[in-house]
Amino acid sequence: MNLFRGINGMAKNQNFTAGRVEAYKCEAGKEQSILWDGKSAGLGLRATAAGAKSYIFQTKLHSKTLRLTIGDVRTYTISKAQAEANRLKALTDQGIDPRELAKAQKEETDAKAADEKSKELLVGQVWNEYLDYQKDKMTRPHIERGKKWGARHLKDHENLSQAGGEERKRSKEKTKAGVLYPLMSMRMVDISADVLADWQKVEASTRANNARQGFEMFRAFWRWCSIRPEYLKIIDVNAVESKELRDEVPSRKSKRFDVLQRAQLKPWFKAVNSLNSKVAKVYLQAVILTGARREEMANLKWVDVDFQWNAVWLKDKVEEQGRKIPLTPYLKGLIENLPRRNEWVFSSPLSKDGRYTDPSVSHHRALDLAQLPPVTIHGLRRTFASLAEWVEMPVGIVAEIKGHKPSATAEKHYISRPIELLAIWHTKYEAWILEQAGIEFKPQDGAQLLKVVGGTSAQA
């Protein structure tokens, strides 16, 4: 059967000319009519009832009719249409489907374009995607703590990658660019071990601790990128693993020295109590007196404080329900005298969520006033464990108050200490701390008064 024979078996093959193409029209009563070219096999001129005309190609491929549109007659000349038809005929004669070939070519072109576009990706763009990924994990309650970030960890990532130049709420100085910021404007493909080593040299010369912390964050980010196909092709996976680079990263300071010594308690307490902010005064003392984690204490709400039975519920990162610790006499007086602005015990009228969020500023100011070496907020938690030995507090009780997981079998399964027992040791510890700090504390008519030995009386 002739594929191109028309009605009544008459072949409708005519050599295409400009005049013939111009004059050809759809037969009356039909939706479309096709005129076949006498020169190029499979090339047809299709005219529709609506007046449109285009070149088509038709043939048999794998025993099935294949029809393709070449293009509008206003776009293609006769010679170009014939050339395209001949090309398509050569492909189909080889058993190649032009549609599949075009699809494969488009995919290859798109892949090359995507690769070129991905090479222009900036670190900052992917970093923001990384933070969004972590934020999403933080919202999923079924993911255990420790397998997702906390609010403070997220804030540290944002701070170390910030551009800086923003107005501060409590200072005339503007915020400084984070140590990671110089990397944010670089292309992903340009990050190498040498680039990172040069970056560390610059940052470590002025802020060593932040440089180390920034490197650890960036290394985790880079490893995250390395397990994602869209980034694996364009990054140097080993850029963060170079020994030469790691040699440039400042060493982590020994945690043994991130504590206050017994002799430093007196100047520290005196400096803390000289701060203008009552919330800052109480917060810093609360951390050293309880060994609580930074965010545990900052997240304390009034409903979590039981003044009748002298107990405090802290939201624990170890146990989902948190833990109950004693509310010792001196600390109770400090907390009772705090302003009740909202739900937070340590409130702030200036912060976005009404909660005290940046105790490090006040703590550093107190350390400067007392002329003491640097100690972190977490170092105050370590101080609690370190100084508890002076009152011979049992290790298990120290761990329970601090919220550490029990290690020994007996601790895990058999010992359940009542709050009264914890309070005996905790109160003993508090009294010893106040003695070393030179603070006389005596409850008087329900109000907690304190007196700095050798100084003047002051109310918490």
Backbone torsions as a table, in degrees:
resi	resn	phi	psi	omega
1	MET	NA	133.4	177.2
2	ASN	-80.5	117.4	-176.7
3	LEU	-61.7	-23.4	-173.0
4	PHE	-109.6	20.7	178.2
5	ARG	-82.5	143.4	-175.6
6	GLY	-91.8	-157.8	-178.4
7	ILE	-68.1	147.0	179.4
8	ASN	61.6	22.7	175.9
9	GLY	74.7	3.9	-179.4
10	MET	-84.2	128.5	178.7
11	ALA	-73.1	138.9	179.7
12	LYS	-112.8	53.1	179.5
13	ASN	-102.5	120.5	179.5
14	GLN	-138.9	142.8	176.8
15	ASN	-64.6	130.4	-178.1
16	PHE	-74.9	133.5	170.1
17	THR	-130.4	163.8	-178.6
18	ALA	-60.1	-41.4	-178.9
19	GLY	-67.0	-40.3	-178.8
20	ARG	-67.4	-41.0	178.2
21	VAL	-65.7	-40.7	-179.8
22	GLU	-64.5	-37.9	-173.5
23	ALA	-85.5	-18.3	-173.3
24	TYR	-67.3	136.7	-179.8
25	LYS	-138.6	162.4	179.1
26	CYS	-70.3	137.7	178.7
27	GLU	-64.5	145.1	-178.9
28	ALA	-60.9	136.4	177.0
29	GLY	85.7	-0.4	179.4
30	LYS	-114.0	157.0	176.7
31	GLU	-79.8	-31.6	178.0
32	GLN	-155.5	155.3	175.2
33	SER	-134.3	148.8	-178.1
34	ILE	-126.6	131.8	174.7
35	LEU	-110.6	124.5	-176.2
36	TRP	-94.5	141.9	-178.0
37	ASP	-78.1	140.3	-179.6
38	GLY	-83.1	-13.9	-177.5
39	LYS	-96.2	-49.3	-174.5
40	SER	-104.7	116.6	-178.4
41	ALA	-62.0	131.1	176.6
42	GLY	89.3	-10.5	-178.9
43	LEU	-84.4	127.3	179.8
44	GLY	-130.1	156.9	174.7
45	LEU	-112.3	116.0	-177.3
46	ARG	-105.2	129.1	176.4
47	ALA	-118.3	134.3	-179.2
48	THR	-105.5	164.2	179.0
49	ALA	-63.2	-23.7	179.9
50	ALA	-80.0	-6.7	177.5
51	GLY	99.6	1.3	179.4
52	ALA	-82.2	147.7	177.7
53	LYS	-136.1	134.8	-180.0
54	SER	-149.6	157.8	175.4
55	TYR	-87.4	140.4	177.7
56	ILE	-129.9	165.8	174.2
57	PHE	-128.8	134.2	-178.5
58	GLN	-138.2	136.6	178.5
59	THR	-159.7	-177.5	175.2
60	LYS	-105.1	132.2	177.4
61	LEU	-136.8	118.2	-178.6
62	HIS	55.7	43.3	176.1
63	SER	69.0	11.6	177.5
64	LYS	-122.4	147.5	178.7
65	THR	-72.9	130.6	178.9
66	LEU	-118.6	121.5	178.0
67	ARG	-125.1	129.1	-179.6
68	LEU	-126.9	145.3	174.5
69	THR	-88.2	126.5	177.5
70	ILE	-84.6	-49.7	177.8
71	GLY	161.7	169.3	-178.9
72	ASP	-66.2	145.1	-179.5
73	VAL	-64.3	-21.3	179.0
74	ARG	-78.5	-16.9	-179.8
75	THR	-97.9	-39.7	-176.9
76	TYR	-103.6	132.8	169.0
77	THR	-78.8	167.1	179.9
78	ILE	-60.3	-44.2	-177.8
79	SER	-64.6	-38.7	178.6
80	LYS	-68.3	-38.7	178.1
81	ALA	-65.3	-40.3	178.5
82	GLN	-66.5	-38.6	178.6
83	ALA	-64.8	-41.0	178.8
84	GLU	-67.4	-39.1	178.4
85	ALA	-64.1	-42.1	178.1
86	ASN	-62.9	-38.6	178.3
87	ARG	-63.8	-45.3	179.6
88	LEU	-64.4	-36.9	179.8
89	LYS	-66.2	-38.3	179.1
90	ALA	-65.1	-36.9	179.1
91	LEU	-69.2	-48.6	-177.7
92	THR	-66.1	-31.9	176.0
93	ASP	-62.7	-25.0	177.6
94	GLN	-91.4	4.7	-179.8
95	GLY	80.4	14.3	-179.2
96	ILE	-94.4	128.4	176.8
97	ASP	-82.9	116.1	-178.4
98	PRO	-57.9	-30.2	-180.0
99	ARG	-67.8	-43.3	178.4
100	GLU	-66.7	-38.5	178.1
101	LEU	-64.1	-42.3	179.0
102	ALA	-64.8	-38.6	178.8
103	LYS	-64.4	-43.9	179.8
104	ALA	-64.9	-40.0	179.1
105	GLN	-65.7	-39.2	178.6
106	LYS	-65.6	-41.7	179.2
107	GLU	-63.0	-40.4	178.8
108	GLU	-65.4	-42.6	178.3
109	THR	-63.8	-43.9	179.4
110	ASP	-63.5	-39.2	179.7
111	ALA	-64.6	-41.3	178.4
112	LYS	-64.5	-41.4	179.2
113	ALA	-64.5	-39.4	179.1
114	ALA	-66.0	-39.1	178.7
115	ASP	-63.5	-42.6	179.8
116	GLU	-65.3	-39.9	-179.9
117	LYS	-67.7	-39.5	-178.8
118	SER	-65.6	-28.1	178.8
119	LYS	-67.1	-17.8	179.1
120	GLU	-92.5	-2.5	-179.8
121	LEU	-61.7	132.9	177.2
122	LEU	-90.2	150.8	179.0
123	VAL	-56.3	-41.4	-178.2
124	GLY	-59.5	-36.0	179.2
125	GLN	-64.7	-46.8	-179.0
126	VAL	-72.5	-33.7	177.2
127	TRP	-59.9	-43.3	178.6
128	ASN	-64.1	-37.2	176.3
129	GLU	-64.8	-38.4	177.7
130	TYR	-62.7	-44.5	179.1
131	LEU	-65.9	-39.6	177.7
132	ASP	-62.1	-38.9	177.7
133	TYR	-61.5	-44.0	179.9
134	GLN	-69.0	-37.7	177.8
135	LYS	-61.8	-40.5	179.6
136	ASP	-63.2	-41.2	177.6
137	LYS	-62.9	-34.9	-178.7
138	MET	-64.4	-25.0	-178.0
139	THR	-85.0	-8.9	-175.7
140	ARG	-94.9	108.9	-173.8
141	PRO	-66.1	-23.4	-177.2
142	HIS	-75.3	-13.5	178.0
143	ILE	-83.2	126.3	-175.2
144	GLU	-66.6	152.5	172.4
145	ARG	-62.6	142.8	-175.2
146	GLY	97.1	-23.9	176.3
147	LYS	-102.6	-0.8	175.2
148	LYS	-141.0	160.1	-176.6
149	TRP	-72.9	156.8	168.7
150	GLY	-99.3	169.4	-177.5
151	ALA	-60.4	-38.3	-178.3
152	ARG	-68.3	-39.2	-179.9
153	HIS	-64.8	-40.1	176.8
154	LEU	-63.2	-43.5	-179.8
155	LYS	-61.7	-38.1	177.9
156	ASP	-62.1	-40.3	178.2
157	HIS	-64.5	-40.9	179.8
158	GLU	-67.6	-40.7	-178.5
159	ASN	-66.6	-42.3	-176.1
160	LEU	-76.3	-10.4	177.5
161	SER	-112.6	5.2	-176.7
162	GLN	-72.7	154.0	-178.4
163	ALA	-76.4	-25.3	-176.9
164	GLY	81.2	-177.2	179.5
165	GLY	84.1	6.1	179.4
166	GLU	-88.0	152.8	178.1
167	GLU	-71.3	139.2	175.8
168	ARG	-91.8	152.5	179.8
169	LYS	-78.0	-32.4	-173.4
170	ARG	-119.2	16.6	-179.4
171	SER	-152.6	151.1	176.9
172	LYS	-78.2	-20.1	178.6
173	GLU	-73.6	141.4	178.2
174	LYS	-83.5	160.2	-179.5
175	THR	-64.9	149.4	-179.8
176	LYS	-96.2	153.3	177.2
177	ALA	-65.5	139.5	178.8
178	GLY	-72.5	162.9	-177.4
179	VAL	-64.2	-25.6	-179.4
180	LEU	-83.2	-14.3	-173.3
181	TYR	-58.2	-40.0	179.6
182	PRO	-58.3	-24.9	-179.9
183	LEU	-82.9	-22.7	-173.2
184	MET	-62.8	-31.2	-176.9
185	SER	-90.9	2.1	179.5
186	MET	-88.6	155.5	175.7
187	ARG	-77.2	145.8	179.2
188	MET	-56.7	-39.0	-176.1
189	VAL	-70.1	-16.0	-177.2
190	ASP	-92.4	-5.5	-179.6
191	ILE	-77.4	121.6	179.1
192	SER	-137.2	171.9	178.8
193	ALA	-61.9	-38.0	179.5
194	ASP	-65.9	-41.7	178.8
195	VAL	-61.8	-45.0	-178.6
196	LEU	-68.4	-35.3	178.4
197	ALA	-65.6	-41.7	177.2
198	ASP	-64.0	-40.4	177.9
199	TRP	-61.4	-44.2	179.4
200	GLN	-63.9	-39.8	179.4
201	LYS	-57.4	-44.4	-178.2
202	VAL	-67.4	-50.1	-174.8
203	GLU	-71.0	-38.1	-177.5
204	ALA	-67.5	-22.2	-178.9
205	SER	-71.4	-22.4	-177.9
206	THR	-119.2	-26.2	-179.3
207	ARG	-148.6	77.5	-171.8
208	ALA	-60.2	-44.8	-176.5
209	ASN	-65.0	-42.6	177.2
210	ASN	-65.8	-35.6	178.7
211	ALA	-63.0	-44.4	177.8
212	ARG	-63.9	-45.1	-179.7
213	GLN	-63.4	-40.6	178.8
214	GLY	-64.0	-39.8	178.4
215	PHE	-63.7	-43.3	-179.4
216	GLU	-62.3	-39.0	176.9
217	MET	-66.2	-44.0	-177.9
218	PHE	-66.9	-37.7	178.6
219	ARG	-62.1	-42.5	177.6
220	ALA	-63.7	-40.8	177.9
221	PHE	-62.7	-45.2	-177.4
222	TRP	-65.4	-38.5	177.0
223	ARG	-66.9	-34.5	174.5
224	TRP	-62.0	-42.8	179.3
225	CYS	-63.7	-34.4	-173.9
226	SER	-69.8	-15.7	178.7
227	ILE	-101.3	9.8	177.4
228	ARG	-113.1	120.8	-174.1
229	PRO	-54.6	-35.2	-176.2
230	GLU	-67.8	-20.7	179.6
231	TYR	-109.0	-23.7	-176.9
232	LEU	-57.0	-34.5	-176.8
233	LYS	-71.6	-23.8	-170.7
234	ILE	-110.7	-5.1	-176.8
235	ILE	-111.3	157.6	171.7
236	ASP	-89.9	100.6	-173.9
237	VAL	-58.0	-35.2	-175.3
238	ASN	-86.7	7.0	-177.4
239	ALA	-59.9	-32.6	-177.3
240	VAL	-93.6	0.3	-175.5
241	GLU	-104.1	-2.3	-175.9
242	SER	-63.1	134.8	178.0
243	LYS	-65.0	-39.1	178.7
244	GLU	-60.5	-38.7	177.6
245	LEU	-66.6	-47.3	-178.0
246	ARG	-61.9	-30.6	177.1
247	ASP	-64.6	-26.6	-179.9
248	GLU	-81.1	-18.8	-176.9
249	VAL	-76.9	125.7	179.8
250	PRO	-58.6	143.9	179.2
251	SER	-70.4	148.2	176.2
252	ARG	-69.4	134.4	179.0
253	LYS	-65.4	142.9	-179.6
254	SER	-62.8	130.5	-179.9
255	LYS	-67.4	-19.9	-178.9
256	ARG	-61.3	-27.8	-176.4
257	PHE	-97.8	-1.8	179.5
258	ASP	-89.4	59.1	179.5
259	VAL	-147.2	161.0	170.3
260	LEU	-90.8	135.0	176.3
261	GLN	-84.3	161.9	-178.5
262	ARG	-54.7	-42.9	-177.6
263	ALA	-69.3	-16.8	-178.3
264	GLN	-90.7	-6.1	-176.6
265	LEU	-64.7	-42.8	-176.4
266	LYS	-61.8	-52.3	178.1
267	PRO	-65.6	-31.4	-179.6
268	TRP	-67.6	-49.3	180.0
269	PHE	-62.6	-39.3	179.7
270	LYS	-63.3	-41.8	180.0
271	ALA	-68.5	-41.5	-179.9
272	VAL	-62.4	-43.1	-178.7
273	ASN	-73.8	-6.6	175.7
274	SER	-92.9	-4.9	179.3
275	LEU	-65.5	151.7	-179.7
276	ASN	-73.7	-33.9	-176.0
277	SER	-82.7	118.6	178.5
278	LYS	-65.1	-37.1	179.5
279	VAL	-63.2	-43.2	179.4
280	ALA	-62.9	-42.5	179.0
281	LYS	-56.9	-50.0	-175.1
282	VAL	-70.9	-41.2	-178.4
283	TYR	-58.3	-51.0	-176.6
284	LEU	-63.3	-40.3	178.3
285	GLN	-68.5	-35.3	179.8
286	ALA	-64.0	-38.4	-179.6
287	VAL	-66.1	-45.3	-177.6
288	ILE	-72.3	-26.1	-178.9
289	LEU	-85.2	-18.5	-178.1
290	THR	-117.4	-18.5	-176.0
291	GLY	70.7	19.3	-178.9
292	ALA	-71.5	153.8	174.4
293	ARG	-70.2	156.1	-175.6
294	ARG	-52.2	-52.4	-176.2
295	GLU	-77.2	-27.6	176.5
296	GLU	-58.8	-45.3	-178.8
297	MET	-73.4	-39.6	-179.2
298	ALA	-65.0	-28.8	-178.5
299	ASN	-89.3	6.4	-177.9
300	LEU	-66.4	131.4	178.5
301	LYS	-111.6	159.5	-179.0
302	TRP	-60.9	-32.9	180.0
303	VAL	-68.7	-15.8	-179.8
304	ASP	-89.1	-2.5	-178.2
305	VAL	-108.3	119.8	-180.0
306	ASP	-105.1	97.7	-178.1
307	PHE	-74.0	-23.0	-179.3
308	GLN	-72.2	-45.6	-176.6
309	TRP	-106.5	11.1	173.0
310	ASN	53.4	60.9	179.2
311	ALA	-142.6	156.1	179.6
312	VAL	-132.8	132.8	173.3
313	TRP	-95.7	122.9	176.1
314	LEU	-108.8	135.1	177.9
315	LYS	-74.7	111.3	-169.2
316	ASP	-94.8	143.6	175.5
317	LYS	-85.8	-10.0	179.2
318	VAL	-91.1	-51.0	179.2
319	GLU	-108.2	132.1	-175.1
320	GLU	-60.0	-37.6	-177.5
321	GLN	-80.0	-8.0	-179.3
322	GLY	87.4	-165.0	179.9
323	ARG	-143.3	153.2	178.7
324	LYS	-105.5	129.3	177.9
325	ILE	-126.1	162.1	179.7
326	PRO	-67.4	147.6	169.8
327	LEU	-100.1	97.8	-174.4
328	THR	-70.8	156.9	-171.1
329	PRO	-55.9	-49.1	-177.5
330	TYR	-64.8	-45.6	-179.9
331	LEU	-65.3	-35.5	178.0
332	LYS	-59.4	-44.4	178.9
333	GLY	-63.0	-39.5	179.0
334	LEU	-62.7	-46.0	-176.7
335	ILE	-68.5	-38.5	-179.8
336	GLU	-59.4	-30.4	-175.9
337	ASN	-91.1	4.0	177.0
338	LEU	-76.1	149.2	177.7
339	PRO	-69.7	139.2	179.6
340	ARG	-99.7	81.0	-177.5
341	ARG	-83.2	-34.3	-175.9
342	ASN	-157.2	-155.2	-176.6
343	GLU	-73.8	-20.1	-174.9
344	TRP	-85.4	136.3	174.5
345	VAL	-65.1	-46.3	178.3
346	PHE	-100.5	82.9	-173.0
347	SER	-91.5	165.6	176.5
348	SER	-149.2	123.5	178.7
349	PRO	-73.1	-9.4	-175.7
350	LEU	-100.4	-22.9	-176.4
351	SER	-80.1	159.0	-175.2
352	LYS	-62.6	-42.6	-178.0
353	ASP	-100.8	9.7	176.5
354	GLY	78.1	10.8	-176.3
355	ARG	-115.3	146.6	176.7
356	TYR	-65.8	121.1	-170.4
357	THR	-120.5	-18.1	-174.2
358	ASP	-131.4	72.6	-178.2
359	PRO	-71.1	-17.3	-176.7
360	SER	-61.1	-35.1	-178.9
361	VAL	-61.1	-49.8	179.5
362	SER	-66.6	-37.3	-179.1
363	HIS	-65.7	-43.3	178.1
364	HIS	-63.2	-35.9	178.3
365	ARG	-65.2	-40.5	178.7
366	ALA	-65.6	-41.1	178.7
367	LEU	-62.9	-39.7	178.1
368	ASP	-64.4	-43.2	179.8
369	LEU	-62.8	-37.9	-178.3
370	ALA	-85.2	-5.1	-178.6
371	GLN	56.5	46.8	179.3
372	LEU	-106.8	154.2	177.5
373	PRO	-66.8	162.6	-177.7
374	PRO	-59.6	135.6	174.0
375	VAL	-140.7	132.9	-179.5
376	THR	-80.4	169.0	173.9
377	ILE	-60.5	-40.8	178.0
378	HIS	-65.3	-26.5	176.7
379	GLY	-63.9	-28.5	176.1
380	LEU	-67.5	-34.9	175.3
381	ARG	-65.3	-41.1	176.8
382	ARG	-65.8	-33.5	179.2
383	THR	-60.7	-40.0	178.8
384	PHE	-56.3	-48.5	-178.3
385	ALA	-68.0	-37.2	-177.8
386	SER	-68.4	-44.9	-175.7
387	LEU	-81.9	-15.2	179.5
388	ALA	-62.5	-24.2	179.8
389	GLU	-66.1	-24.6	-179.1
390	TRP	-65.5	-26.4	177.7
391	VAL	-104.4	11.2	177.4
392	GLU	58.2	35.9	177.4
393	MET	-66.6	129.1	179.6
394	PRO	-56.2	142.6	-177.0
395	VAL	-58.4	-39.5	-179.6
396	GLY	-63.1	-36.3	179.2
397	ILE	-72.1	-40.1	175.7
398	VAL	-57.1	-47.5	-178.9
399	ALA	-63.1	-39.6	-177.8
400	GLU	-67.7	-41.5	178.6
401	ILE	-67.7	-40.5	-179.2
402	LYS	-74.0	-21.2	-179.0
403	GLY	86.8	31.4	174.4
404	HIS	-87.9	148.5	175.9
405	LYS	-66.2	137.3	176.6
406	PRO	-66.5	144.8	-176.8
407	SER	-104.7	-46.3	-176.8
408	ALA	-74.8	155.1	-179.6
409	THR	-59.4	-42.6	-179.7
410	ALA	-61.8	-40.6	-179.9
411	GLU	-64.5	-37.6	-175.2
412	LYS	-72.9	-38.4	-167.1
413	HIS	-116.5	-20.4	-170.0
414	TYR	-118.5	-31.1	-173.7
415	ILE	-92.7	122.3	174.7
416	SER	-130.4	101.9	-173.2
417	ARG	-87.6	132.0	175.4
418	PRO	-71.0	156.7	-178.4
419	ILE	-61.1	-29.7	180.0
420	GLU	-63.5	-39.5	-179.8
421	LEU	-68.8	-42.2	176.6
422	LEU	-60.5	-38.7	-176.5
423	ALA	-65.6	-34.0	179.2
424	ILE	-59.1	-50.2	-178.6
425	TRP	-72.3	-38.2	-177.7
426	HIS	-66.0	-41.1	178.6
427	THR	-66.6	-37.0	177.1
428	LYS	-62.3	-42.1	178.1
429	TYR	-63.3	-46.7	-178.8
430	GLU	-60.0	-43.0	-179.6
431	ALA	-62.9	-39.3	-180.0
432	TRP	-67.9	-40.7	178.2
433	ILE	-60.5	-46.1	-179.5
434	LEU	-63.7	-36.0	177.7
435	GLU	-64.3	-44.6	180.0
436	GLN	-68.1	-30.4	-179.3
437	ALA	-80.0	-7.0	-179.2
438	GLY	75.3	30.9	-178.6
439	ILE	-110.7	122.5	173.2
440	GLU	-90.6	126.4	-177.4
441	PHE	-126.0	120.4	178.4
442	LYS	-139.4	119.9	174.9
443	PRO	-60.8	135.1	-178.2
444	GLN	-145.2	109.6	179.1
445	ASP	57.1	39.3	177.1
446	GLY	80.4	-11.4	179.6
447	ALA	-99.7	141.2	-179.0
448	GLN	-95.7	112.0	178.9
449	LEU	-106.4	146.7	177.2
450	LEU	-131.7	149.8	-178.9
451	LYS	-134.8	125.1	176.3
452	VAL	-79.8	122.1	-178.0
453	VAL	-59.4	130.1	-179.2
454	GLY	83.0	1.9	-178.5
455	GLY	-127.5	-154.8	-178.2
456	THR	-106.8	156.0	179.3
457	SER	-70.2	149.1	177.4
458	ALA	-152.5	146.5	178.0
459	GLN	-92.6	136.9	178.3
460	ALA	-65.0	NA	NA
